[in-house]
């Protein structure tokens, strides 16, 4: 969604197309997964799946061009939407367009709460699942036809994705094709970023808990001090008449 108040037309278009494009992204991911995993499908089914993937990619390309046309600051729009431009310009990585599903988590997040830590947690969890699933499909699609491939079944692709995104990298499974290595490079960068965000979320949780405990202790101490002051004042009030009675007349 456009954050500039002077980009009213662009914001209106993005608001109207947010959910339809999200639905297309879901359909795109389902069709791509079907195409990659459905090795026993007939040639006709595979052809229709490929046509559908290109149609969805075309819709996203048209959406980008429309948004670019509506934007008043063209170069600023291009700079802020480099990922969209890359996906539109490089059909080779068109499956990454399914990451538009992040909009789904934005909508869910509005209903969950306004806590920044909660927002980041939802984004990280949803994005991690999407990236992992999409990367596993992409690397399997790129690798399995190569005679030297070490990633052939989907289980191996998932294992490779897990070890790569966590930056462990056992080395028992690795891409040998150019496209597979491009997917690996993007996944490595994404894994480092996700780990950084997760670390920040955990750190913020500890800071929040410690700050809450300190605030609770401070409030309890203030209450105890106030109670002691009230008791002392009451004792003084009780002792004053006795002192007056004990004075010589």
JOMO-V296099 format. One line per field, one symbol per residue. ss: DSSP state (2 for helix, 1 for strand, 0 for the rest). phi: phi as a letter, one per 20 degrees, with the letter a starting at -180 (. if undefined). burial: I if it has 9 or more other ideal C-beta (glycine too) atoms within 8 Angstrom, else O. A space follows every 10 residues. Layout:
ss->???
phi->???
burial->???
This chain:
ss->0000000222 2222222222 2222222222 2222222000 0022222222 2222222222 2222222222 0002222222 0222222220 2222222222 2222222222 2200022222 2222222222 2222222222 2220000000 0002222222 2222200000 0000000222 2222222222 2222222222 2222222222 2222222222 2222222222 2222222222 222222000
phi->.feefedfff ffffffdgfg ffffffffff ffffffeefe ffgfffffff ffffffgfff ffffffffff ffdffffffe cffffffffd ggdfffffff fgffffffff efqdffffff ffffffffff ffffffffff feefeefefd ddefffffff fffffemfmf nfcbfdefff ffffffffff ffffffffff ffffffffff ffffffffff ffffffffff ffffffffff fffffeffe
burial->OOOOOOIOOI IOIIOOIIOO IIOIIIIIIO IIIIIIOIOO OOOOIIOOII OIIIOIIOII IOIIOIIIOI IOOOOOIIOO IOOIIIIIOO OOIIIIIIII IIIIIOOIIO OOOOOOIIII IIIIOIIIOI IIIIIIIIII IIIIOOOOII IOOIOIIIII IIIIIOIOOO OOIIIIIOII IIIIOIIIOI IIOIIOIIOI IOOIIOOIOO OOOOOOOOOO OOOOOOOOOO OOOOOOOOOO OOOOOOOOO
